[in-house]
């Protein structure tokens, strides 16, 4: 379970593909749908997670391909 951290998950989006810059080691968790916002004009937001964070969804087959 040493790899049980967000940065090794295939659902971790570190923003390097779209040219955006993440602060520190943060990224977006794309495992679940975006969180709804209270206003009708607001957009949903993906949860922000740290690269060394982890959750209960971790399984070896969900790790990012290297």
N, CA, C and O atoms as CSV, one atom per row, in Angstrom:
chain,resi,resn,atom,element,x,y,z
A,1,UNK,N,N,0.819,-1.201,0.000
A,1,UNK,CA,C,0.000,0.000,0.000
A,1,UNK,C,C,0.860,1.262,0.000
A,1,UNK,O,O,0.350,2.356,0.244
A,2,UNK,N,N,2.149,1.123,-0.269
A,2,UNK,CA,C,3.031,2.282,-0.288
A,2,UNK,C,C,2.638,3.270,-1.384
A,2,UNK,O,O,2.908,4.464,-1.250
A,3,UNK,N,N,2.014,2.811,-2.454
A,3,UNK,CA,C,1.596,3.685,-3.544
A,3,UNK,C,C,0.196,4.244,-3.340
A,3,UNK,O,O,-0.342,4.897,-4.233
A,4,UNK,N,N,-0.397,4.000,-2.188
A,4,UNK,CA,C,-1.758,4.467,-1.933
A,4,UNK,C,C,-1.767,5.973,-1.698
A,4,UNK,O,O,-1.984,6.435,-0.577
A,5,UNK,N,N,-1.531,6.724,-2.751
A,5,UNK,CA,C,-1.587,8.181,-2.684
A,5,UNK,C,C,-2.128,8.708,-4.002
A,5,UNK,O,O,-2.038,8.044,-5.035
A,6,UNK,N,N,-2.678,9.884,-3.955
A,6,UNK,CA,C,-3.358,10.446,-5.120
A,6,UNK,C,C,-2.471,10.526,-6.363
A,6,UNK,O,O,-2.944,10.252,-7.466
A,7,UNK,N,N,-1.204,10.894,-6.214
A,7,UNK,CA,C,-0.356,11.073,-7.393
A,7,UNK,C,C,-0.131,9.781,-8.169
A,7,UNK,O,O,0.262,9.833,-9.334
A,8,UNK,N,N,-0.369,8.620,-7.554
A,8,UNK,CA,C,-0.208,7.359,-8.275
A,8,UNK,C,C,-1.530,6.840,-8.845
A,8,UNK,O,O,-1.561,5.786,-9.479
A,9,UNK,N,N,-2.611,7.571,-8.622
A,9,UNK,CA,C,-3.939,7.157,-9.098
A,9,UNK,C,C,-4.172,7.684,-10.513
A,9,UNK,O,O,-3.792,8.811,-10.829
A,10,UNK,N,N,-4.793,6.872,-11.359
A,10,UNK,CA,C,-5.071,7.306,-12.736
A,10,UNK,C,C,-6.139,8.391,-12.801
A,10,UNK,O,O,-6.327,8.996,-13.856
A,11,UNK,N,N,-6.837,8.651,-11.712
A,11,UNK,CA,C,-7.861,9.692,-11.683
A,11,UNK,C,C,-7.346,11.019,-11.126
A,11,UNK,O,O,-8.125,11.959,-10.962
A,12,UNK,N,N,-6.043,11.111,-10.834
A,12,UNK,CA,C,-5.432,12.343,-10.337
A,12,UNK,C,C,-5.041,13.210,-11.530
A,12,UNK,O,O,-4.310,12.763,-12.413
A,13,UNK,N,N,-5.527,14.448,-11.555
A,13,UNK,CA,C,-5.244,15.375,-12.651
A,13,UNK,C,C,-4.347,16.481,-12.109
A,13,UNK,O,O,-4.800,17.323,-11.334
A,14,UNK,N,N,-3.068,16.484,-12.513
A,14,UNK,CA,C,-2.133,17.480,-11.999
A,14,UNK,C,C,-2.072,18.728,-12.863
A,14,UNK,O,O,-1.234,19.593,-12.612
A,15,UNK,N,N,-2.910,18.852,-13.852
A,15,UNK,CA,C,-3.058,20.029,-14.710
A,15,UNK,C,C,-1.910,20.246,-15.688
A,15,UNK,O,O,-1.875,21.298,-16.325
A,16,UNK,N,N,-0.994,19.341,-15.844
A,16,UNK,CA,C,0.127,19.568,-16.758
A,16,UNK,C,C,-0.296,19.455,-18.216
A,16,UNK,O,O,0.329,20.074,-19.078
A,17,UNK,N,N,-1.329,18.691,-18.516
A,17,UNK,CA,C,-1.770,18.497,-19.893
A,17,UNK,C,C,-2.373,19.768,-20.474
A,17,UNK,O,O,-2.138,20.089,-21.639
A,18,UNK,N,N,-3.149,20.494,-19.673
A,18,UNK,CA,C,-3.822,21.687,-20.206
A,18,UNK,C,C,-3.022,22.967,-19.991
A,18,UNK,O,O,-3.520,24.055,-20.281
A,19,UNK,N,N,-1.802,22.862,-19.492
A,19,UNK,CA,C,-0.941,24.021,-19.340
A,19,UNK,C,C,-1.171,24.818,-18.074
A,19,UNK,O,O,-0.458,25.791,-17.829
A,20,UNK,N,N,-2.143,24.436,-17.262
A,20,UNK,CA,C,-2.385,25.149,-16.015
A,20,UNK,C,C,-1.315,24.781,-14.994
A,20,UNK,O,O,-0.670,23.739,-15.106
A,21,UNK,N,N,-1.140,25.615,-14.033
A,21,UNK,CA,C,-0.137,25.358,-12.996
A,21,UNK,C,C,-0.830,25.107,-11.662
A,21,UNK,O,O,-1.555,25.970,-11.167
A,22,UNK,N,N,-0.617,23.955,-11.090
A,22,UNK,CA,C,-1.173,23.640,-9.780
A,22,UNK,C,C,-0.292,24.258,-8.709
A,22,UNK,O,O,0.917,24.398,-8.898
A,23,UNK,N,N,-0.885,24.623,-7.598
A,23,UNK,CA,C,-0.118,25.158,-6.495
A,23,UNK,C,C,0.439,24.002,-5.672
A,23,UNK,O,O,-0.285,23.060,-5.349
A,24,UNK,N,N,1.701,24.074,-5.339
A,24,UNK,CA,C,2.375,23.068,-4.515
A,24,UNK,C,C,2.226,21.694,-5.174
A,24,UNK,O,O,2.634,21.516,-6.322
A,25,UNK,N,N,1.655,20.738,-4.474
A,25,UNK,CA,C,1.490,19.389,-5.026
A,25,UNK,C,C,0.015,19.072,-5.263
A,25,UNK,O,O,-0.368,17.902,-5.300
A,26,UNK,N,N,-0.811,20.099,-5.425
A,26,UNK,CA,C,-2.247,19.896,-5.545
A,26,UNK,C,C,-2.651,19.473,-6.948
A,26,UNK,O,O,-1.974,19.777,-7.931
A,27,UNK,N,N,-3.758,18.772,-7.015
A,27,UNK,CA,C,-4.347,18.372,-8.273
A,27,UNK,C,C,-5.836,18.184,-8.070
A,27,UNK,O,O,-6.371,18.496,-7.006
A,28,UNK,N,N,-6.505,17.674,-9.092
A,28,UNK,CA,C,-7.941,17.442,-9.012
A,28,UNK,C,C,-8.221,15.954,-8.977
A,28,UNK,O,O,-7.584,15.177,-9.689
A,29,UNK,N,N,-9.168,15.559,-8.152
A,29,UNK,CA,C,-9.604,14.168,-8.106
A,29,UNK,C,C,-10.733,14.002,-9.112
A,29,UNK,O,O,-11.787,14.625,-8.978
A,30,UNK,N,N,-10.514,13.167,-10.115
A,30,UNK,CA,C,-11.521,12.940,-11.154
A,30,UNK,C,C,-12.248,11.605,-10.961
A,30,UNK,O,O,-12.899,11.119,-11.886
A,31,UNK,N,N,-12.141,11.007,-9.766
A,31,UNK,CA,C,-12.804,9.725,-9.509
A,31,UNK,C,C,-14.319,9.888,-9.495
A,31,UNK,O,O,-15.029,9.120,-10.144
A,32,UNK,N,N,-14.813,10.863,-8.774
A,32,UNK,CA,C,-16.247,11.126,-8.658
A,32,UNK,C,C,-16.618,12.342,-9.501
A,32,UNK,O,O,-15.733,13.093,-9.911
A,33,UNK,N,N,-17.901,12.551,-9.769
A,33,UNK,CA,C,-18.323,13.740,-10.527
A,33,UNK,C,C,-18.032,15.011,-9.730
A,33,UNK,O,O,-17.806,14.945,-8.522
A,34,UNK,N,N,-18.036,16.175,-10.401
A,34,UNK,CA,C,-17.804,17.437,-9.697
A,34,UNK,C,C,-18.845,17.674,-8.609
A,34,UNK,O,O,-19.973,17.186,-8.683
A,35,UNK,N,N,-18.441,18.427,-7.610
A,35,UNK,CA,C,-19.327,18.791,-6.507
A,35,UNK,C,C,-20.248,19.904,-6.986
A,35,UNK,O,O,-19.789,20.876,-7.586
A,36,UNK,N,N,-21.527,19.769,-6.727
A,36,UNK,CA,C,-22.495,20.793,-7.129
A,36,UNK,C,C,-22.307,22.071,-6.323
A,36,UNK,O,O,-21.882,22.036,-5.168
A,37,UNK,N,N,-22.625,23.185,-6.941
A,37,UNK,CA,C,-22.563,24.476,-6.286
A,37,UNK,C,C,-23.978,24.955,-5.999
A,37,UNK,O,O,-24.919,24.544,-6.678
A,38,UNK,N,N,-24.140,25.816,-5.004
A,38,UNK,CA,C,-25.491,26.209,-4.577
A,38,UNK,C,C,-26.279,27.067,-5.558
A,38,UNK,O,O,-27.507,26.992,-5.588
A,39,UNK,N,N,-25.595,27.885,-6.366
A,39,UNK,CA,C,-26.302,28.797,-7.268
A,39,UNK,C,C,-26.526,28.200,-8.636
A,39,UNK,O,O,-25.728,27.375,-9.082
A,40,UNK,N,N,-27.597,28.594,-9.322
A,40,UNK,CA,C,-27.886,28.043,-10.647
A,40,UNK,C,C,-26.870,28.435,-11.717
A,40,UNK,O,O,-26.736,27.738,-12.722
A,41,UNK,N,N,-26.155,29.540,-11.516
A,41,UNK,CA,C,-25.156,29.979,-12.489
A,41,UNK,C,C,-23.751,29.488,-12.159
A,41,UNK,O,O,-22.820,29.719,-12.930
A,42,UNK,N,N,-23.589,28.819,-11.032
A,42,UNK,CA,C,-22.268,28.343,-10.607
A,42,UNK,C,C,-21.958,27.006,-11.280
A,42,UNK,O,O,-22.860,26.211,-11.546
A,43,UNK,N,N,-20.704,26.775,-11.545
A,43,UNK,CA,C,-20.257,25.523,-12.136
A,43,UNK,C,C,-19.863,24.543,-11.038
A,43,UNK,O,O,-19.487,24.947,-9.938
A,44,UNK,N,N,-19.951,23.260,-11.345
A,44,UNK,CA,C,-19.490,22.248,-10.416
A,44,UNK,C,C,-17.969,22.280,-10.313
A,44,UNK,O,O,-17.292,22.687,-11.256
A,45,UNK,N,N,-17.438,21.861,-9.192
A,45,UNK,CA,C,-16.000,21.878,-8.962
A,45,UNK,C,C,-15.492,20.485,-8.638
A,45,UNK,O,O,-16.119,19.743,-7.882
A,46,UNK,N,N,-14.338,20.135,-9.222
A,46,UNK,CA,C,-13.688,18.873,-8.882
A,46,UNK,C,C,-12.983,19.053,-7.550
A,46,UNK,O,O,-12.418,20.119,-7.307
A,47,UNK,N,N,-12.993,18.049,-6.673
A,47,UNK,CA,C,-12.292,18.172,-5.386
A,47,UNK,C,C,-10.785,18.364,-5.591
A,47,UNK,O,O,-10.170,17.671,-6.401
A,48,UNK,N,N,-10.203,19.303,-4.854
A,48,UNK,CA,C,-8.761,19.537,-4.885
A,48,UNK,C,C,-8.127,18.632,-3.832
A,48,UNK,O,O,-8.553,18.603,-2.677
A,49,UNK,N,N,-7.103,17.898,-4.255
A,49,UNK,CA,C,-6.392,16.985,-3.353
A,49,UNK,C,C,-4.896,17.211,-3.491
A,49,UNK,O,O,-4.428,17.727,-4.506
A,50,UNK,N,N,-4.155,16.827,-2.473
A,50,UNK,CA,C,-2.699,16.881,-2.524
A,50,UNK,C,C,-2.161,15.594,-3.125
A,50,UNK,O,O,-2.805,14.550,-3.030
A,51,UNK,N,N,-0.995,15.656,-3.740
A,51,UNK,CA,C,-0.400,14.487,-4.391
A,51,UNK,C,C,-0.169,13.338,-3.421
A,51,UNK,O,O,-0.222,12.173,-3.816
A,52,UNK,N,N,0.088,13.652,-2.154
A,52,UNK,CA,C,0.342,12.590,-1.177
A,52,UNK,C,C,-0.881,12.255,-0.341
A,52,UNK,O,O,-0.792,11.466,0.599
A,53,UNK,N,N,-2.024,12.846,-0.673
A,53,UNK,CA,C,-3.278,12.451,-0.017
A,53,UNK,C,C,-3.655,11.054,-0.483
A,53,UNK,O,O,-3.052,10.527,-1.419
A,54,UNK,N,N,-4.629,10.461,0.149
A,54,UNK,CA,C,-5.113,9.142,-0.261
A,54,UNK,C,C,-6.568,9.026,0.170
A,54,UNK,O,O,-7.051,9.804,0.992
A,55,UNK,N,N,-7.260,8.040,-0.400
A,55,UNK,CA,C,-8.653,7.813,-0.014
A,55,UNK,C,C,-8.941,6.319,0.033
A,55,UNK,O,O,-8.071,5.502,-0.268
A,56,UNK,N,N,-10.133,5.977,0.403
A,56,UNK,CA,C,-10.529,4.581,0.518
A,56,UNK,C,C,-10.829,3.899,-0.802
A,56,UNK,O,O,-11.136,2.707,-0.820
A,57,UNK,N,N,-10.747,4.629,-1.915
A,57,UNK,CA,C,-10.998,4.034,-3.226
A,57,UNK,C,C,-9.774,3.337,-3.805
A,57,UNK,O,O,-9.878,2.682,-4.842
A,58,UNK,N,N,-8.618,3.462,-3.159
A,58,UNK,CA,C,-7.371,2.946,-3.733
A,58,UNK,C,C,-7.426,1.441,-3.984
A,58,UNK,O,O,-7.787,0.661,-3.103
A,59,UNK,N,N,-7.062,1.054,-5.202
A,59,UNK,CA,C,-6.866,-0.347,-5.582
A,59,UNK,C,C,-5.685,-0.369,-6.542
A,59,UNK,O,O,-5.496,0.587,-7.294
A,60,UNK,N,N,-4.898,-1.416,-6.540
A,60,UNK,CA,C,-3.724,-1.492,-7.363
A,60,UNK,C,C,-4.031,-1.257,-8.843
A,60,UNK,O,O,-3.236,-0.632,-9.545
A,61,UNK,N,N,-5.169,-1.747,-9.321
A,61,UNK,CA,C,-5.504,-1.595,-10.738
A,61,UNK,C,C,-5.914,-0.159,-11.089
A,61,UNK,O,O,-6.100,0.147,-12.267
A,62,UNK,N,N,-6.057,0.716,-10.111
A,62,UNK,CA,C,-6.398,2.114,-10.386
A,62,UNK,C,C,-5.157,2.989,-10.470
A,62,UNK,O,O,-5.284,4.196,-10.675
A,63,UNK,N,N,-3.977,2.433,-10.321
A,63,UNK,CA,C,-2.772,3.250,-10.388
A,63,UNK,C,C,-2.526,3.688,-11.825
A,63,UNK,O,O,-2.896,2.999,-12.776
A,64,UNK,N,N,-1.903,4.828,-11.960
A,64,UNK,CA,C,-1.615,5.380,-13.284
A,64,UNK,C,C,-0.603,4.508,-14.005
A,64,UNK,O,O,0.329,3.987,-13.391
A,65,UNK,N,N,-0.786,4.350,-15.305
A,65,UNK,CA,C,0.162,3.586,-16.120
A,65,UNK,C,C,1.475,4.349,-16.236
A,65,UNK,O,O,1.477,5.563,-16.441
A,66,UNK,N,N,2.564,3.652,-16.108
A,66,UNK,CA,C,3.877,4.332,-16.173
A,66,UNK,C,C,4.568,4.024,-17.451
A,66,UNK,O,O,5.677,4.503,-17.684
